[in-house]
């Protein structure tokens, strides 16, 4: 997936909203918040059969795809408070999905890896997430999905 931000030539920095015209229920901030809430709710429901939550599956995916292997890396990449990440890893460890071990490279650091059970879960997660995304994006064309991705990437780029 490309994360290149594409800004159309007609874009300006004047501001999309004005105090007198911003609707409290349909402004982009409120809509993104509501969409995120629905996404998390649907993911939680889909993953309940695997005894995982939306927050937990992202950790499993990042570990399975070798994108991170320390609590600090996971916190940074997933935008989590380090304390919250520690508690999330604690819960996954109690479920025997991840394990911690001292780092060979730095004795002060801990490495987080998937257990055999965690590695088994990973391929089961992806189809559930695809189903949730397709459910929430039903009625969208491929072009519209790509446009939505690009618009959200621009918002994130501006953040």
ZAVEX-716994 format. One record per residue: x, z negated, y negated of N, C-alpha, C, O, CB in turn; residue number from 1; residue in one letter. Coordinates in steps of 0.02 Angstrom, whole numbers, plus 50000, padded with zeros to 5 digits. Glycine has a CB too. Layout:
BEGIN
NODE / X / Z / Y / X / Z / Y / X / Z / Y / X / Z / Y / X / Z / Y / NUM / A
...
This chain:
BEGIN
NODE / 50042 / 50000 / 50059 / 50000 / 50000 / 50000 / 50044 / 50000 / 49938 / 50088 / 49958 / 49932 / 49952 / 49939 / 50000 / 1 / X
NODE / 50033 / 50046 / 49893 / 50070 / 50049 / 49831 / 50041 / 50000 / 49781 / 49980 / 49994 / 49774 / 50069 / 50120 / 49802 / 2 / X
NODE / 50085 / 49965 / 49747 / 50061 / 49917 / 49696 / 50078 / 49942 / 49627 / 50080 / 49903 / 49579 / 50091 / 49848 / 49708 / 3 / X
NODE / 50092 / 50007 / 49621 / 50106 / 50036 / 49556 / 50044 / 50033 / 49512 / 49989 / 50051 / 49533 / 50131 / 50109 / 49563 / 4 / X
NODE / 50053 / 50009 / 49451 / 49997 / 50002 / 49405 / 49991 / 50066 / 49364 / 50038 / 50089 / 49333 / 50007 / 49940 / 49358 / 5 / X
NODE / 49931 / 50095 / 49366 / 49918 / 50157 / 49330 / 49872 / 50142 / 49272 / 49815 / 50121 / 49281 / 49888 / 50211 / 49377 / 6 / X
NODE / 49896 / 50154 / 49211 / 49856 / 50142 / 49151 / 49833 / 50210 / 49124 / 49875 / 50253 / 49110 / 49896 / 50102 / 49098 / 7 / X
NODE / 49768 / 50219 / 49116 / 49744 / 50283 / 49089 / 49765 / 50291 / 49016 / 49775 / 50241 / 48980 / 49668 / 50287 / 49094 / 8 / X
NODE / 49773 / 50353 / 48993 / 49797 / 50365 / 48925 / 49750 / 50337 / 48871 / 49773 / 50322 / 48816 / 49807 / 50438 / 48914 / 9 / X
NODE / 49686 / 50329 / 48885 / 49639 / 50305 / 48834 / 49637 / 50229 / 48829 / 49601 / 50202 / 48787 / 49569 / 50330 / 48850 / 10 / X
NODE / 49676 / 50194 / 48870 / 49677 / 50121 / 48868 / 49708 / 50096 / 48803 / 49756 / 50125 / 48777 / 49717 / 50093 / 48928 / 11 / X
NODE / 49679 / 50042 / 48776 / 49704 / 50013 / 48714 / 49712 / 49938 / 48723 / 49690 / 49909 / 48773 / 49657 / 50028 / 48654 / 12 / X
NODE / 49744 / 49906 / 48675 / 49753 / 49834 / 48676 / 49704 / 49799 / 48629 / 49715 / 49742 / 48610 / 49824 / 49815 / 48658 / 13 / X
NODE / 49650 / 49832 / 48609 / 49602 / 49804 / 48561 / 49562 / 49746 / 48590 / 49536 / 49705 / 48552 / 49556 / 49857 / 48536 / 14 / X
NODE / 49556 / 49742 / 48654 / 49516 / 49690 / 48685 / 49450 / 49719 / 48709 / 49414 / 49752 / 48672 / 49503 / 49633 / 48636 / 15 / X
NODE / 49435 / 49707 / 48772 / 49375 / 49734 / 48802 / 49313 / 49696 / 48782 / 49257 / 49723 / 48784 / 49381 / 49734 / 48878 / 16 / X
NODE / 49320 / 49632 / 48763 / 49263 / 49590 / 48747 / 49267 / 49565 / 48675 / 49321 / 49557 / 48646 / 49260 / 49531 / 48795 / 17 / X
NODE / 49208 / 49554 / 48647 / 49201 / 49523 / 48581 / 49157 / 49461 / 48591 / 49117 / 49459 / 48637 / 49170 / 49572 / 48528 / 18 / X
NODE / 49166 / 49412 / 48548 / 49128 / 49349 / 48554 / 49053 / 49361 / 48556 / 49018 / 49327 / 48594 / 49145 / 49303 / 48497 / 19 / X
NODE / 49029 / 49407 / 48516 / 48956 / 49417 / 48512 / 48928 / 49462 / 48566 / 48867 / 49468 / 48572 / 48940 / 49445 / 48444 / 20 / X
NODE / 48970 / 49495 / 48606 / 48945 / 49541 / 48656 / 48963 / 49522 / 48728 / 48940 / 49554 / 48775 / 48970 / 49610 / 48642 / 21 / X
NODE / 49004 / 49470 / 48738 / 49023 / 49451 / 48805 / 48967 / 49413 / 48839 / 48945 / 49361 / 48815 / 49088 / 49408 / 48804 / 22 / X
NODE / 48943 / 49439 / 48895 / 48890 / 49407 / 48933 / 48921 / 49355 / 48981 / 48968 / 49371 / 49017 / 48848 / 49459 / 48973 / 23 / X
NODE / 48894 / 49295 / 48981 / 48924 / 49241 / 49021 / 48919 / 49255 / 49096 / 48961 / 49230 / 49134 / 48890 / 49175 / 49005 / 24 / X
NODE / 48870 / 49293 / 49118 / 48860 / 49304 / 49190 / 48890 / 49369 / 49216 / 48902 / 49376 / 49276 / 48787 / 49304 / 49205 / 25 / X
NODE / 48902 / 49418 / 49172 / 48926 / 49483 / 49196 / 48994 / 49501 / 49168 / 49016 / 49558 / 49175 / 48877 / 49536 / 49178 / 26 / X
NODE / 49029 / 49453 / 49137 / 49097 / 49470 / 49114 / 49143 / 49473 / 49175 / 49128 / 49444 / 49228 / 49124 / 49417 / 49063 / 27 / X
NODE / 49197 / 49508 / 49168 / 49242 / 49521 / 49225 / 49267 / 49456 / 49256 / 49271 / 49452 / 49318 / 49301 / 49563 / 49202 / 28 / X
NODE / 49283 / 49407 / 49216 / 49307 / 49343 / 49243 / 49256 / 49311 / 49290 / 49273 / 49289 / 49345 / 49324 / 49296 / 49187 / 29 / X
NODE / 49194 / 49309 / 49268 / 49141 / 49278 / 49308 / 49128 / 49320 / 49371 / 49119 / 49292 / 49425 / 49076 / 49271 / 49268 / 30 / X
NODE / 49128 / 49386 / 49365 / 49115 / 49429 / 49423 / 49171 / 49424 / 49474 / 49158 / 49422 / 49534 / 49106 / 49501 / 49400 / 31 / X
NODE / 49234 / 49422 / 49451 / 49290 / 49415 / 49498 / 49286 / 49348 / 49533 / 49298 / 49343 / 49593 / 49358 / 49422 / 49460 / 32 / X
NODE / 49269 / 49295 / 49496 / 49261 / 49229 / 49526 / 49207 / 49229 / 49580 / 49217 / 49203 / 49635 / 49244 / 49177 / 49471 / 33 / X
NODE / 49150 / 49259 / 49564 / 49095 / 49262 / 49613 / 49114 / 49304 / 49673 / 49098 / 49286 / 49730 / 49032 / 49290 / 49580 / 34 / X
NODE / 49147 / 49361 / 49661 / 49168 / 49405 / 49716 / 49218 / 49368 / 49762 / 49214 / 49374 / 49823 / 49199 / 49470 / 49689 / 35 / X
NODE / 49265 / 49332 / 49732 / 49313 / 49294 / 49771 / 49277 / 49240 / 49813 / 49294 / 49230 / 49871 / 49366 / 49261 / 49725 / 36 / X
NODE / 49229 / 49207 / 49783 / 49191 / 49156 / 49819 / 49156 / 49187 / 49879 / 49158 / 49159 / 49934 / 49140 / 49122 / 49772 / 37 / X
NODE / 49124 / 49244 / 49870 / 49090 / 49278 / 49925 / 49139 / 49300 / 49979 / 49126 / 49293 / 50039 / 49050 / 49338 / 49900 / 38 / X
NODE / 49196 / 49326 / 49958 / 49248 / 49347 / 50005 / 49271 / 49289 / 50048 / 49274 / 49294 / 50109 / 49307 / 49379 / 49968 / 39 / X
NODE / 49288 / 49233 / 50016 / 49311 / 49174 / 50053 / 49256 / 49147 / 50099 / 49270 / 49129 / 50156 / 49334 / 49118 / 50004 / 40 / X
NODE / 49195 / 49145 / 50075 / 49139 / 49121 / 50117 / 49130 / 49164 / 50179 / 49122 / 49138 / 50234 / 49074 / 49121 / 50076 / 41 / X
NODE / 49133 / 49230 / 50171 / 49125 / 49276 / 50227 / 49185 / 49272 / 50275 / 49177 / 49274 / 50336 / 49116 / 49348 / 50203 / 42 / X
NODE / 49245 / 49266 / 50247 / 49304 / 49260 / 50290 / 49302 / 49195 / 50330 / 49316 / 49194 / 50390 / 49370 / 49264 / 50249 / 43 / X
NODE / 49284 / 49140 / 50295 / 49278 / 49076 / 50331 / 49229 / 49081 / 50389 / 49242 / 49056 / 50443 / 49255 / 49020 / 50282 / 44 / X
NODE / 49172 / 49113 / 50377 / 49121 / 49121 / 50430 / 49148 / 49163 / 50488 / 49138 / 49147 / 50546 / 49057 / 49152 / 50401 / 45 / X
NODE / 49182 / 49218 / 50471 / 49209 / 49262 / 50523 / 49263 / 49228 / 50564 / 49268 / 49239 / 50625 / 49236 / 49326 / 50492 / 46 / X
NODE / 49304 / 49187 / 50531 / 49360 / 49155 / 50566 / 49341 / 49090 / 50600 / 49382 / 49060 / 50635 / 49416 / 49142 / 50517 / 47 / X
NODE / 49280 / 49067 / 50590 / 49259 / 49003 / 50620 / 49266 / 49005 / 50696 / 49281 / 48954 / 50727 / 49186 / 48988 / 50600 / 48 / X
NODE / 49255 / 49063 / 50726 / 49261 / 49068 / 50799 / 49333 / 49057 / 50822 / 49344 / 49038 / 50879 / 49237 / 49137 / 50822 / 49 / X
NODE / 49381 / 49068 / 50777 / 49452 / 49057 / 50793 / 49476 / 48989 / 50768 / 49535 / 48973 / 50775 / 49495 / 49113 / 50763 / 50 / X
NODE / 49431 / 48950 / 50738 / 49448 / 48885 / 50710 / 49500 / 48892 / 50654 / 49546 / 48852 / 50649 / 49474 / 48838 / 50764 / 51 / X
NODE / 49491 / 48944 / 50613 / 49535 / 48956 / 50555 / 49493 / 48961 / 50492 / 49433 / 48974 / 50495 / 49577 / 49020 / 50565 / 52 / X
NODE / 49525 / 48951 / 50435 / 49493 / 48960 / 50370 / 49526 / 49019 / 50335 / 49577 / 49045 / 50357 / 49497 / 48896 / 50327 / 53 / X
NODE / 49495 / 49040 / 50280 / 49523 / 49094 / 50239 / 49594 / 49076 / 50216 / 49638 / 49119 / 50218 / 49478 / 49109 / 50179 / 54 / X
NODE / 49604 / 49015 / 50196 / 49671 / 48994 / 50173 / 49721 / 48996 / 50230 / 49778 / 49017 / 50221 / 49668 / 48923 / 50143 / 55 / X
NODE / 49700 / 48975 / 50289 / 49746 / 48972 / 50346 / 49765 / 49040 / 50372 / 49822 / 49050 / 50393 / 49715 / 48931 / 50401 / 56 / X
NODE / 49719 / 49088 / 50371 / 49736 / 49153 / 50400 / 49790 / 49188 / 50361 / 49831 / 49224 / 50390 / 49674 / 49197 / 50402 / 57 / X
NODE / 49792 / 49178 / 50294 / 49845 / 49211 / 50255 / 49914 / 49185 / 50276 / 49961 / 49224 / 50278 / 49834 / 49199 / 50180 / 58 / X
NODE / 49919 / 49120 / 50290 / 49983 / 49093 / 50313 / 50002 / 49124 / 50380 / 50060 / 49143 / 50390 / 49979 / 49015 / 50319 / 59 / X
NODE / 49954 / 49129 / 50426 / 49968 / 49159 / 50491 / 49992 / 49231 / 50482 / 50040 / 49251 / 50515 / 49905 / 49157 / 50536 / 60 / X
NODE / 49960 / 49269 / 50439 / 49979 / 49339 / 50428 / 50049 / 49343 / 50398 / 50089 / 49384 / 50421 / 49928 / 49374 / 50383 / 61 / X
NODE / 50063 / 49303 / 50347 / 50129 / 49306 / 50316 / 50184 / 49287 / 50365 / 50238 / 49316 / 50363 / 50131 / 49260 / 50255 / 62 / X
NODE / 50171 / 49238 / 50408 / 50221 / 49220 / 50458 / 50228 / 49275 / 50511 / 50284 / 49292 / 50530 / 50202 / 49153 / 50492 / 63 / X
NODE / 50172 / 49302 / 50535 / 50173 / 49353 / 50587 / 50209 / 49417 / 50563 / 50242 / 49450 / 50602 / 50102 / 49370 / 50609 / 64 / X
NODE / 50201 / 49432 / 50499 / 50232 / 49493 / 50472 / 50300 / 49480 / 50441 / 50327 / 49523 / 50406 / 50185 / 49525 / 50421 / 65 / X
NODE / 50328 / 49421 / 50453 / 50395 / 49402 / 50428 / 50402 / 49410 / 50353 / 50455 / 49431 / 50328 / 50448 / 49443 / 50463 / 66 / X
NODE / 50350 / 49394 / 50316 / 50352 / 49397 / 50243 / 50377 / 49332 / 50212 / 50398 / 49331 / 50154 / 50283 / 49414 / 50215 / 67 / X
NODE / 50374 / 49279 / 50251 / 50397 / 49213 / 50228 / 50409 / 49170 / 50290 / 50380 / 49182 / 50343 / 50346 / 49179 / 50179 / 68 / X
NODE / 50452 / 49119 / 50282 / 50462 / 49073 / 50338 / 50477 / 49002 / 50316 / 50496 / 48960 / 50357 / 50518 / 49098 / 50382 / 69 / X
NODE / 50468 / 48988 / 50251 / 50475 / 48919 / 50228 / 50412 / 48900 / 50188 / 50378 / 48944 / 50161 / 50539 / 48910 / 50184 / 70 / X
NODE / 50397 / 48835 / 50184 / 50340 / 48815 / 50143 / 50348 / 48837 / 50070 / 50298 / 48856 / 50039 / 50333 / 48739 / 50146 / 71 / X
NODE / 50408 / 48836 / 50044 / 50419 / 48857 / 49974 / 50403 / 48931 / 49965 / 50370 / 48950 / 49916 / 50491 / 48843 / 49953 / 72 / X
NODE / 50425 / 48973 / 50012 / 50410 / 49045 / 50007 / 50335 / 49057 / 50013 / 50307 / 49097 / 49976 / 50448 / 49084 / 50062 / 73 / X
NODE / 50303 / 49024 / 50060 / 50231 / 49032 / 50069 / 50194 / 49011 / 50006 / 50148 / 49045 / 49984 / 50206 / 48991 / 50129 / 74 / X
NODE / 50214 / 48955 / 49976 / 50182 / 48931 / 49915 / 50188 / 48983 / 49859 / 50139 / 48998 / 49825 / 50213 / 48865 / 49892 / 75 / X
NODE / 50248 / 49009 / 49851 / 50260 / 49057 / 49797 / 50221 / 49122 / 49809 / 50187 / 49146 / 49763 / 50335 / 49073 / 49792 / 76 / X
NODE / 50225 / 49149 / 49868 / 50192 / 49213 / 49882 / 50116 / 49209 / 49883 / 50083 / 49257 / 49865 / 50216 / 49239 / 49949 / 77 / X
NODE / 50090 / 49152 / 49903 / 50017 / 49144 / 49908 / 49987 / 49107 / 49849 / 49927 / 49092 / 49849 / 50000 / 49109 / 49973 / 78 / X
NODE / 50028 / 49092 / 49799 / 50005 / 49057 / 49739 / 49973 / 48990 / 49755 / 49919 / 48975 / 49730 / 49956 / 49100 / 49700 / 79 / X
NODE / 50006 / 48951 / 49795 / 49982 / 48884 / 49814 / 50028 / 48831 / 49785 / 50088 / 48841 / 49779 / 49978 / 48877 / 49891 / 80 / X
NODE / 49998 / 48776 / 49768 / 50037 / 48717 / 49749 / 50076 / 48695 / 49811 / 50049 / 48695 / 49866 / 49990 / 48659 / 49723 / 81 / X
NODE / 50140 / 48676 / 49803 / 50180 / 48656 / 49862 / 50148 / 48599 / 49902 / 50152 / 48600 / 49964 / 50248 / 48634 / 49839 / 82 / X
NODE / 50117 / 48551 / 49870 / 50084 / 48497 / 49906 / 50026 / 48522 / 49947 / 50016 / 48501 / 50004 / 50060 / 48444 / 49858 / 83 / X
NODE / 49986 / 48568 / 49918 / 49930 / 48597 / 49955 / 49955 / 48638 / 50014 / 49924 / 48637 / 50068 / 49887 / 48641 / 49908 / 84 / X
NODE / 50010 / 48674 / 50005 / 50038 / 48713 / 50060 / 50062 / 48667 / 50116 / 50052 / 48683 / 50175 / 50097 / 48757 / 50035 / 85 / X
NODE / 50092 / 48611 / 50099 / 50114 / 48564 / 50150 / 50054 / 48539 / 50191 / 50058 / 48536 / 50252 / 50150 / 48504 / 50118 / 86 / X
NODE / 50000 / 48523 / 50157 / 49940 / 48499 / 50193 / 49910 / 48555 / 50236 / 49886 / 48542 / 50291 / 49887 / 48474 / 50142 / 87 / X
NODE / 49911 / 48617 / 50211 / 49885 / 48673 / 50250 / 49928 / 48684 / 50312 / 49901 / 48695 / 50367 / 49884 / 48738 / 50206 / 88 / X
NODE / 49993 / 48680 / 50305 / 50038 / 48687 / 50363 / 50028 / 48629 / 50411 / 50029 / 48639 / 50472 / 50112 / 48690 / 50340 / 89 / X
NODE / 50017 / 48569 / 50384 / 50002 / 48511 / 50428 / 49942 / 48525 / 50472 / 49943 / 48512 / 50532 / 49988 / 48448 / 50385 / 90 / X
NODE / 49888 / 48553 / 50442 / 49828 / 48567 / 50481 / 49841 / 48621 / 50534 / 49816 / 48616 / 50591 / 49771 / 48590 / 50434 / 91 / X
NODE / 49879 / 48673 / 50516 / 49895 / 48725 / 50564 / 49940 / 48698 / 50620 / 49935 / 48719 / 50678 / 49930 / 48784 / 50529 / 92 / X
NODE / 49983 / 48652 / 50603 / 50027 / 48621 / 50654 / 49985 / 48579 / 50702 / 49998 / 48580 / 50763 / 50081 / 48578 / 50620 / 93 / X
NODE / 49936 / 48543 / 50676 / 49893 / 48502 / 50720 / 49852 / 48546 / 50767 / 49834 / 48525 / 50822 / 49845 / 48459 / 50677 / 94 / X
NODE / 49838 / 48608 / 50746 / 49801 / 48655 / 50788 / 49847 / 48693 / 50835 / 49825 / 48736 / 50873 / 49762 / 48704 / 50744 / 95 / X
NODE / 49912 / 48677 / 50832 / 49963 / 48710 / 50873 / 49968 / 48785 / 50858 / 49979 / 48825 / 50903 / 49947 / 48700 / 50947 / 96 / X
NODE / 49959 / 48803 / 50795 / 49965 / 48873 / 50774 / 50033 / 48887 / 50744 / 50060 / 48942 / 50751 / 49909 / 48891 / 50724 / 97 / X
NODE / 50062 / 48837 / 50710 / 50129 / 48843 / 50682 / 50170 / 48782 / 50703 / 50143 / 48731 / 50725 / 50127 / 48849 / 50604 / 98 / X
NODE / 50235 / 48790 / 50696 / 50280 / 48733 / 50707 / 50334 / 48734 / 50653 / 50352 / 48787 / 50627 / 50312 / 48735 / 50779 / 99 / X
NODE / 50359 / 48676 / 50638 / 50413 / 48669 / 50590 / 50478 / 48653 / 50628 / 50477 / 48620 / 50680 / 50397 / 48613 / 50537 / 100 / X
NODE / 50533 / 48676 / 50600 / 50599 / 48660 / 50627 / 50649 / 48659 / 50570 / 50639 / 48695 / 50521 / 50620 / 48711 / 50683 / 101 / X
NODE / 50701 / 48620 / 50575 / 50752 / 48621 / 50523 / 50784 / 48690 / 50519 / 50794 / 48724 / 50570 / 50806 / 48567 / 50537 / 102 / X
NODE / 50801 / 48710 / 50459 / 50833 / 48775 / 50448 / 50905 / 48772 / 50473 / 50940 / 48723 / 50460 / 50831 / 48796 / 50374 / 103 / X
NODE / 50927 / 48824 / 50508 / 50997 / 48828 / 50528 / 51042 / 48841 / 50468 / 51100 / 48819 / 50466 / 51006 / 48884 / 50581 / 104 / X
NODE / 51016 / 48878 / 50419 / 51056 / 48897 / 50360 / 51061 / 48841 / 50309 / 51112 / 48835 / 50274 / 51025 / 48958 / 50328 / 105 / X
NODE / 51009 / 48799 / 50303 / 51007 / 48747 / 50252 / 50972 / 48686 / 50281 / 50912 / 48686 / 50291 / 50972 / 48771 / 50187 / 106 / X
NODE / 51010 / 48634 / 50295 / 50982 / 48575 / 50328 / 50929 / 48540 / 50286 / 50890 / 48500 / 50312 / 51037 / 48526 / 50345 / 107 / X
NODE / 50928 / 48554 / 50221 / 50876 / 48524 / 50178 / 50810 / 48560 / 50184 / 50758 / 48534 / 50162 / 50900 / 48524 / 50105 / 108 / X
NODE / 50810 / 48618 / 50212 / 50751 / 48661 / 50215 / 50719 / 48660 / 50284 / 50752 / 48646 / 50335 / 50769 / 48733 / 50195 / 109 / X
NODE / 50655 / 48675 / 50285 / 50617 / 48679 / 50347 / 50593 / 48751 / 50356 / 50573 / 48784 / 50308 / 50556 / 48629 / 50347 / 110 / X
NODE / 50596 / 48775 / 50417 / 50571 / 48842 / 50434 / 50505 / 48834 / 50471 / 50498 / 48791 / 50515 / 50624 / 48881 / 50477 / 111 / X
NODE / 50457 / 48875 / 50453 / 50391 / 48874 / 50485 / 50385 / 48938 / 50526 / 50397 / 48993 / 50501 / 50333 / 48869 / 50432 / 112 / X
NODE / 50366 / 48931 / 50589 / 50356 / 48989 / 50632 / 50290 / 48982 / 50669 / 50262 / 48927 / 50675 / 50415 / 48997 / 50682 / 113 / X
NODE / 50266 / 49038 / 50694 / 50206 / 49037 / 50735 / 50222 / 49013 / 50805 / 50275 / 49029 / 50832 / 50173 / 49107 / 50737 / 114 / X
NODE / 50178 / 48975 / 50833 / 50183 / 48957 / 50904 / 50158 / 49016 / 50945 / 50135 / 49066 / 50918 / 50142 / 48891 / 50920 / 115 / X
NODE / 50162 / 49010 / 51010 / 50134 / 49062 / 51053 / 50060 / 49071 / 51039 / 50035 / 49128 / 51036 / 50145 / 49044 / 51128 / 116 / X
NODE / 50024 / 49016 / 51029 / 49953 / 49020 / 51013 / 49942 / 49056 / 50946 / 49895 / 49095 / 50940 / 49922 / 48949 / 51010 / 117 / X
NODE / 49985 / 49042 / 50898 / 49980 / 49075 / 50833 / 49992 / 49150 / 50838 / 49958 / 49190 / 50807 / 50028 / 49045 / 50783 / 118 / X
NODE / 50042 / 49169 / 50878 / 50056 / 49240 / 50888 / 49999 / 49275 / 50924 / 49986 / 49334 / 50912 / 50122 / 49250 / 50928 / 119 / X
NODE / 49964 / 49239 / 50967 / 49906 / 49267 / 51002 / 49848 / 49277 / 50954 / 49810 / 49325 / 50961 / 49885 / 49222 / 51060 / 120 / X
NODE / 49841 / 49232 / 50906 / 49785 / 49236 / 50858 / 49792 / 49295 / 50810 / 49742 / 49326 / 50792 / 49781 / 49172 / 50818 / 121 / X
NODE / 49853 / 49311 / 50791 / 49865 / 49361 / 50739 / 49827 / 49427 / 50752 / 49792 / 49449 / 50707 / 49938 / 49376 / 50734 / 122 / X
NODE / 49833 / 49458 / 50810 / 49796 / 49521 / 50819 / 49720 / 49513 / 50821 / 49684 / 49562 / 50811 / 49818 / 49554 / 50883 / 123 / X
NODE / 49697 / 49452 / 50832 / 49624 / 49440 / 50832 / 49597 / 49434 / 50761 / 49538 / 49445 / 50749 / 49608 / 49377 / 50871 / 124 / X
NODE / 49640 / 49416 / 50714 / 49619 / 49404 / 50645 / 49604 / 49469 / 50608 / 49553 / 49476 / 50575 / 49673 / 49365 / 50607 / 125 / X
NODE / 49650 / 49517 / 50615 / 49645 / 49579 / 50575 / 49578 / 49614 / 50580 / 49550 / 49633 / 50529 / 49699 / 49626 / 50595 / 126 / X
NODE / 49550 / 49625 / 50641 / 49485 / 49659 / 50644 / 49429 / 49620 / 50610 / 49383 / 49650 / 50582 / 49466 / 49672 / 50717 / 127 / X
NODE / 49433 / 49554 / 50613 / 49382 / 49513 / 50579 / 49385 / 49522 / 50504 / 49334 / 49527 / 50470 / 49390 / 49438 / 50597 / 128 / X
NODE / 49445 / 49524 / 50477 / 49454 / 49533 / 50404 / 49432 / 49603 / 50383 / 49399 / 49611 / 50332 / 49528 / 49521 / 50384 / 129 / X
NODE / 49449 / 49653 / 50423 / 49427 / 49721 / 50408 / 49351 / 49725 / 50408 / 49322 / 49757 / 50364 / 49456 / 49771 / 50461 / 130 / X
NODE / 49319 / 49692 / 50455 / 49245 / 49692 / 50457 / 49216 / 49659 / 50394 / 49168 / 49684 / 50366 / 49221 / 49654 / 50520 / 131 / X
NODE / 49245 / 49604 / 50373 / 49221 / 49570 / 50312 / 49229 / 49615 / 50252 / 49183 / 49623 / 50212 / 49259 / 49503 / 50301 / 132 / X
NODE / 49288 / 49644 / 50244 / 49300 / 49688 / 50186 / 49252 / 49748 / 50187 / 49224 / 49766 / 50136 / 49373 / 49713 / 50185 / 133 / X
NODE / 49243 / 49778 / 50245 / 49197 / 49834 / 50250 / 49125 / 49814 / 50235 / 49088 / 49852 / 50205 / 49201 / 49866 / 50319 / 134 / X
NODE / 49106 / 49754 / 50255 / 49039 / 49728 / 50240 / 49031 / 49721 / 50164 / 48980 / 49743 / 50136 / 49027 / 49660 / 50275 / 135 / X
NODE / 49080 / 49690 / 50132 / 49074 / 49679 / 50060 / 49080 / 49744 / 50020 / 49055 / 49748 / 49964 / 49127 / 49630 / 50037 / 136 / X
NODE / 49113 / 49794 / 50048 / 49123 / 49857 / 50012 / 49077 / 49913 / 50039 / 49088 / 49971 / 50025 / 49196 / 49880 / 50018 / 137 / X
NODE / 49025 / 49894 / 50077 / 48979 / 49945 / 50103 / 48947 / 49981 / 50044 / 48929 / 49951 / 49994 / 48925 / 49913 / 50150 / 138 / X
NODE / 48940 / 50046 / 50053 / 48912 / 50087 / 49999 / 48964 / 50113 / 49951 / 48949 / 50155 / 49908 / 48860 / 50048 / 49962 / 139 / X
NODE / 49026 / 50089 / 49956 / 49081 / 50113 / 49914 / 49113 / 50173 / 49948 / 49122 / 50174 / 50009 / 49133 / 50057 / 49900 / 140 / X
NODE / 49131 / 50223 / 49910 / 49170 / 50278 / 49937 / 49243 / 50257 / 49940 / 49263 / 50208 / 49910 / 49161 / 50343 / 49894 / 141 / X
NODE / 49283 / 50296 / 49977 / 49355 / 50282 / 49980 / 49386 / 50286 / 49910 / 49431 / 50247 / 49893 / 49391 / 50332 / 50028 / 142 / X
NODE / 49362 / 50333 / 49870 / 49387 / 50340 / 49802 / 49371 / 50278 / 49761 / 49413 / 50254 / 49723 / 49358 / 50404 / 49768 / 143 / X
NODE / 49310 / 50253 / 49768 / 49290 / 50192 / 49731 / 49331 / 50131 / 49753 / 49349 / 50090 / 49711 / 49215 / 50179 / 49741 / 144 / X
NODE / 49344 / 50126 / 49817 / 49385 / 50070 / 49841 / 49455 / 50074 / 49811 / 49482 / 50024 / 49788 / 49390 / 50069 / 49919 / 145 / X
NODE / 49484 / 50134 / 49810 / 49550 / 50143 / 49780 / 49548 / 50128 / 49705 / 49595 / 50097 / 49679 / 49576 / 50215 / 49792 / 146 / X
NODE / 49495 / 50148 / 49671 / 49488 / 50133 / 49599 / 49484 / 50057 / 49588 / 49516 / 50031 / 49543 / 49425 / 50167 / 49570 / 147 / X
NODE / 49445 / 50023 / 49630 / 49439 / 49951 / 49624 / 49507 / 49917 / 49635 / 49526 / 49873 / 49598 / 49387 / 49924 / 49675 / 148 / X
NODE / 49543 / 49939 / 49687 / 49610 / 49912 / 49699 / 49654 / 49922 / 49638 / 49688 / 49875 / 49617 / 49642 / 49946 / 49761 / 149 / X
NODE / 49654 / 49982 / 49610 / 49696 / 49997 / 49552 / 49676 / 49955 / 49491 / 49720 / 49931 / 49455 / 49692 / 50071 / 49534 / 150 / X
NODE / 49612 / 49946 / 49480 / 49589 / 49905 / 49424 / 49610 / 49832 / 49433 / 49632 / 49801 / 49385 / 49513 / 49910 / 49416 / 151 / X
NODE / 49603 / 49806 / 49493 / 49623 / 49737 / 49505 / 49699 / 49729 / 49499 / 49722 / 49678 / 49474 / 49600 / 49714 / 49575 / 152 / X
NODE / 49736 / 49779 / 49521 / 49809 / 49777 / 49512 / 49828 / 49776 / 49438 / 49875 / 49742 / 49418 / 49842 / 49837 / 49547 / 153 / X
NODE / 49791 / 49813 / 49397 / 49804 / 49812 / 49325 / 49789 / 49744 / 49295 / 49827 / 49720 / 49253 / 49762 / 49866 / 49289 / 154 / X
NODE / 49735 / 49712 / 49317 / 49720 / 49645 / 49293 / 49777 / 49598 / 49312 / 49800 / 49559 / 49271 / 49652 / 49619 / 49324 / 155 / X
NODE / 49800 / 49602 / 49374 / 49854 / 49558 / 49397 / 49919 / 49573 / 49360 / 49958 / 49528 / 49344 / 49865 / 49567 / 49472 / 156 / X
NODE / 49931 / 49637 / 49346 / 49991 / 49656 / 49307 / 49989 / 49625 / 49237 / 50041 / 49605 / 49211 / 49996 / 49733 / 49303 / 157 / X
NODE / 49930 / 49622 / 49208 / 49923 / 49593 / 49141 / 49928 / 49517 / 49140 / 49939 / 49487 / 49087 / 49856 / 49614 / 49111 / 158 / X
NODE / 49920 / 49486 / 49198 / 49916 / 49412 / 49200 / 49982 / 49379 / 49183 / 49986 / 49317 / 49183 / 49895 / 49390 / 49268 / 159 / X
